[in-house]
């Protein structure tokens, strides 16, 4: 009973409280506003396939130092070959110089009232040698032959006009005039060391105090064998004679008139038959312009540049020229003597101008019996 009274009392209390708040309204529910959500529909779409790329794990390896391999460089395209100035193909090989030789040729020996020549020879072997020599005079082409004996490693010199050596003893016949000198080793054995023994030079002076010196042109024996008296400069028994000579020389002008000396390689000294040949000149000036000329040679030739039209400054056009000399019938050798005024003064100067050799051609020198 007491519980009911409590419940009833509670209800009355709730009613009285409601009355105190005003009239009763039922609770209002919020009106739901419809929301439209667009749903994307995927049509004819290919689902991308994920492709997995495997990445290899690097494996450490030993590093090798690369070997440098030379890469061949392609040869440049060949240019058109320049025509040979002399019109002849180059063949053979010229003689080597400054080596012990079996034959020596001195292209110029001069002896007169105003000129003198000292001739020098040296034996470069450790054995005694016998040498046969020949003076050949210009103009007449007459020869004078004589013999020399040199002990091991002996030097020898004499004055051309007297034939006297340094100790006052005559070692050679006197030679007066102008010409050439040939000396040939007559070996005691067929060995090459017996043949190839000589070197030499000449000193030419004049009363004006001008001196020129030049080396004798040497030819080596190439194959061992006995000496027969015939020197075959054929590239087999002995070295060949040069096919052509090259000079860089001063052209002939008012204060300069160089001189050209030429002798034939081939010579019949046994029968005293002089060699003769046409000599061809090709001249190239500093502007690469070319001239040509020709002369005749018989046993010996010594002439000024002014006597050769292609060597005159007025025709060449420059102070210096490249002069190429070639004997057409037989090969020739020689030298240029340059005579010129010292710049800034009237003093004259003289110089020997030795050639550069090119190519080789066969020649022969026949000697009289011993």
C-alpha positions in Angstrom: 0.0 0.0 0.0 2.7 2.4 0.8 4.3 1.8 -2.6 1.2 2.6 -4.4 0.9 5.8 -2.5 4.4 6.8 -3.5 3.7 6.0 -7.1 0.5 8.0 -7.0 2.2 10.9 -5.3 5.0 10.9 -7.9 2.5 11.1 -10.8 0.7 14.0 -9.2 4.0 15.8 -8.8 4.9 15.3 -12.4 1.5 16.6 -13.5 1.8 19.7 -11.4 5.3 20.4 -12.9 4.0 20.0 -16.4 1.2 22.5 -15.7 3.7 25.0 -14.4 5.6 24.9 -17.8 2.7 25.7 -20.0 0.4 23.8 -22.3 1.7 20.5 -23.5 3.0 20.1 -27.0 4.0 16.8 -28.4 7.7 16.6 -29.5 8.3 17.7 -33.2 10.3 15.4 -35.3 12.7 17.0 -37.9 11.5 16.6 -41.5 14.0 14.6 -43.5 15.1 16.4 -46.7 15.8 13.9 -49.4 19.4 13.9 -50.6 20.2 12.7 -54.2 23.7 11.2 -54.6 25.0 10.6 -58.1 26.4 7.2 -58.6 29.1 7.0 -61.3 28.6 4.0 -63.6 31.8 2.8 -65.4 31.0 1.6 -68.9 33.4 -0.3 -71.3 36.4 0.5 -69.2 39.3 -1.9 -69.3 40.6 -2.6 -65.9 44.3 -1.8 -66.0 46.5 -4.6 -65.3 49.4 -4.0 -63.0 52.7 -5.3 -64.5 55.5 -6.0 -62.1 59.0 -5.4 -63.4 61.6 -7.5 -61.6 64.7 -5.6 -60.7 67.8 -7.6 -60.7 70.0 -7.2 -57.7 73.5 -6.1 -58.9 76.2 -8.6 -58.1 79.5 -7.1 -57.3 82.3 -8.1 -59.7 86.0 -7.3 -60.0 86.6 -4.2 -62.1 89.3 -4.7 -64.8 91.4 -1.8 -66.1 90.8 -1.6 -69.8 93.8 -2.2 -72.1 94.4 0.7 -74.5 94.3 -0.7 -78.0 95.7 1.6 -80.6 93.0 2.6 -83.1 94.4 2.8 -86.6 94.0 6.2 -88.1 92.7 6.2 -91.6 95.3 7.4 -94.1 94.6 10.8 -95.6 93.2 10.7 -99.1 96.2 10.8 -101.5 96.7 13.9 -103.4 97.6 14.0 -107.0 101.4 13.3 -107.2 103.5 16.2 -108.3 105.2 15.4 -111.6 108.9 14.7 -111.3 110.8 17.9 -112.2 113.3 16.0 -114.4 110.7 13.8 -116.1 112.3 10.5 -114.9 111.1 8.1 -112.3 113.3 7.7 -109.2 114.9 4.3 -108.7 117.8 2.8 -106.8 119.6 4.2 -103.8 122.3 6.9 -103.5 125.6 6.3 -101.7 125.7 6.8 -98.0 128.2 9.4 -96.9 130.7 9.9 -93.9 131.3 6.1 -93.8 134.5 4.2 -94.6 134.5 3.9 -98.4 136.3 2.0 -101.1 136.4 4.8 -103.7 136.6 8.6 -103.1 135.9 11.3 -105.7 137.0 14.9 -105.2 135.1 16.9 -107.8 137.3 20.0 -107.7 141.1 20.3 -107.3 142.5 23.8 -108.1 146.2 24.8 -108.3 147.4 28.0 -109.9 149.2 31.3 -109.1 146.2 32.5 -107.1 144.7 29.2 -105.9 145.8 26.1 -103.9 144.3 22.8 -102.7 145.2 20.8 -99.7 144.1 17.1 -100.2 143.4 15.0 -97.2 143.0 11.2 -96.8 142.6 9.0 -93.7 142.8 5.2 -93.3 139.9 4.2 -90.9 141.0 0.6 -90.6 143.6 -1.1 -88.3 145.5 -2.5 -91.3 147.8 -0.9 -93.9 146.2 -0.2 -97.2 147.2 0.6 -100.8 145.4 3.3 -102.7 145.5 4.1 -106.4 144.6 7.7 -107.4 144.0 9.6 -110.6 144.1 13.3 -111.3 141.9 14.1 -114.4 142.5 17.6 -115.8 139.8 19.8 -117.3 139.8 20.6 -121.0 142.3 17.9 -122.0 140.8 15.2 -119.8 144.3 13.8 -119.4 145.0 11.7 -116.3 147.9 11.3 -113.9 147.9 8.2 -111.8 149.9 7.4 -108.7 149.9 5.1 -105.6 149.7 5.9 -101.9 150.4 3.6 -99.0 148.8 4.3 -95.6 149.6 2.5 -92.4 146.8 1.6 -89.9 144.6 4.6 -89.0 147.1 7.0 -90.7 146.0 10.4 -91.9 147.7 11.9 -95.0 147.6 15.3 -96.6 149.6 17.1 -99.4 149.5 20.3 -101.4 148.3 19.8 -105.0 150.8 22.1 -106.7 153.9 20.4 -105.1 152.7 17.0 -104.0 154.5 17.6 -100.7 153.1 16.3 -97.5 153.3 17.9 -94.1 156.8 16.6 -93.4 158.2 17.9 -96.7 158.2 14.5 -98.4 156.6 14.3 -101.8 153.7 11.8 -101.6 152.0 12.6 -104.9 152.9 14.1 -108.3 152.4 17.8 -108.7 149.1 18.9 -110.2 148.7 22.3 -111.7 145.4 23.5 -113.2 141.9 22.4 -112.5 140.2 19.0 -112.4 139.1 16.2 -110.3 140.7 13.4 -108.2 139.6 9.8 -107.9 141.2 7.4 -105.3 140.4 3.7 -105.1 141.4 1.2 -102.4 143.3 -1.9 -103.7 142.5 -4.3 -100.9 144.9 -7.0 -99.7 142.0 -9.4 -99.0 138.5 -9.8 -100.4 137.0 -8.9 -97.0 134.8 -5.8 -97.0 136.9 -4.4 -94.1 139.8 -4.3 -96.5 137.8 -2.5 -99.2 136.0 0.1 -97.1 138.8 2.1 -95.5 138.9 5.7 -96.7 137.5 9.1 -96.0 138.8 12.4 -97.2 138.2 16.1 -97.9 139.8 19.0 -99.7 140.5 22.6 -98.7 140.7 25.2 -101.5 142.1 28.6 -100.8 143.0 31.7 -102.8 145.1 34.8 -102.5 142.0 36.9 -101.4 141.8 34.8 -98.2 138.7 32.9 -99.3 138.7 29.2 -98.3 136.2 26.5 -99.0 136.3 22.9 -97.7 134.2 20.0 -98.8 134.1 16.3 -98.2 135.1 13.8 -100.9 132.2 11.7 -102.2 132.5 8.1 -101.0 131.3 4.8 -102.5 131.3 1.7 -100.3 132.0 -1.9 -101.5 128.8 -3.9 -100.8 129.9 -7.5 -101.4 133.2 -9.2 -100.5 135.5 -10.2 -103.4 138.9 -9.6 -105.0 139.6 -6.3 -106.7 139.6 -6.6 -110.5 140.4 -3.1 -111.6 136.9 -2.4 -112.6 134.7 -0.6 -110.1 131.1 -1.4 -110.8 128.9 1.2 -109.2 125.8 -1.0 -109.7 124.3 -1.3 -106.2 125.6 -4.9 -106.0 129.4 -4.7 -105.9 129.6 -1.0 -105.0 127.1 1.6 -104.2 125.4 3.3 -107.1 126.1 6.8 -108.2 123.3 9.2 -107.3 120.7 9.7 -110.0 120.3 13.4 -109.3 121.8 16.1 -107.1 119.7 18.7 -105.1 121.1 22.1 -104.2 119.5 25.0 -102.5 121.6 27.8 -103.9 121.8 31.6 -104.4 120.8 32.7 -107.9 123.2 34.7 -110.0 122.7 38.5 -109.4 124.8 41.6 -109.2 126.5 40.7 -105.9 126.4 36.9 -106.2 127.5 34.6 -108.9 127.8 31.0 -107.6 129.6 28.3 -109.5 128.7 24.7 -110.4 131.2 21.9 -110.7 130.2 18.6 -112.2 132.1 15.4 -113.1 130.8 12.1 -114.6 130.6 9.0 -112.4 131.5 6.7 -115.2 135.1 6.9 -116.5 137.4 4.7 -118.5 140.7 5.6 -117.0 142.5 2.6 -118.5 141.9 3.7 -122.1 141.7 7.4 -121.3 138.3 7.7 -122.9 136.4 10.7 -121.4 132.7 10.4 -120.6 130.3 12.9 -122.0 126.7 13.6 -121.3 123.9 16.1 -121.5 123.1 17.6 -118.1 119.5 18.6 -117.3 118.6 21.3 -114.8 115.2 21.8 -113.1 115.0 25.0 -111.1 112.2 25.8 -108.7 112.0 29.3 -107.2 110.6 30.4 -103.9 107.2 30.9 -105.5 107.1 27.3 -106.7 107.6 28.4 -110.3 109.7 26.1 -112.5 112.3 26.6 -115.1 114.6 24.2 -117.0 117.8 24.3 -118.9 120.5 21.9 -120.2 124.3 21.9 -120.8 126.9 19.5 -122.1 129.6 17.9 -119.9 132.8 16.2 -121.1 134.9 14.8 -118.3 134.8 18.0 -116.2 132.6 21.1 -116.1 133.0 24.3 -114.0 130.8 27.2 -114.8 129.2 30.3 -113.3 125.5 30.4 -112.6 125.3 33.5 -114.8 126.2 31.3 -117.8 123.0 29.2 -117.3 119.9 31.2 -118.0 117.7 29.2 -115.6 120.0 30.1 -112.7 120.0 33.9 -113.2 118.0 36.0 -110.7 116.4 37.9 -113.5 114.9 34.7 -114.8 114.3 32.8 -111.6 112.6 35.7 -109.9 113.8 35.0 -106.3 117.2 35.1 -104.5 117.4 31.4 -103.8 116.4 28.4 -105.9 116.1 24.6 -105.6 118.3 23.3 -108.3 118.0 19.7 -109.4 120.8 18.3 -111.6 120.7 15.1 -113.6 123.1 13.6 -116.2 121.0 12.0 -119.0 123.6 9.6 -120.4 125.7 8.9 -117.4 125.1 10.0 -113.8 127.1 13.0 -112.5 128.3 14.2 -109.1 129.6 17.6 -108.1 129.2 20.7 -105.8 128.3 24.3 -105.9 130.7 27.1 -104.8 128.7 30.1 -103.6 130.4 33.5 -104.0 128.4 36.4 -102.6 128.8 39.8 -101.0 128.4 40.0 -97.2 125.1 42.0 -96.5 125.9 45.5 -95.5 129.4 45.6 -96.9 131.3 45.0 -100.1 133.3 42.1 -98.6 133.1 38.9 -100.6 132.4 35.5 -99.0 132.8 32.0 -100.4 131.1 28.8 -99.3 131.0 25.2 -100.5 127.5 23.9 -101.0 127.4 20.1 -101.1 124.5 18.3 -102.7 121.8 16.1 -101.3 121.6 12.8 -103.3 118.4 11.2 -104.6 117.9 7.8 -106.3 120.7 5.7 -107.8 122.0 4.8 -111.2 124.7 2.4 -112.3 128.1 3.6 -113.5 131.6 2.1 -113.8 135.2 3.3 -113.4 137.8 1.2 -115.2 141.3 1.5 -113.8 144.6 0.6 -115.6 146.4 -2.4 -114.2 148.7 -1.9 -111.2 
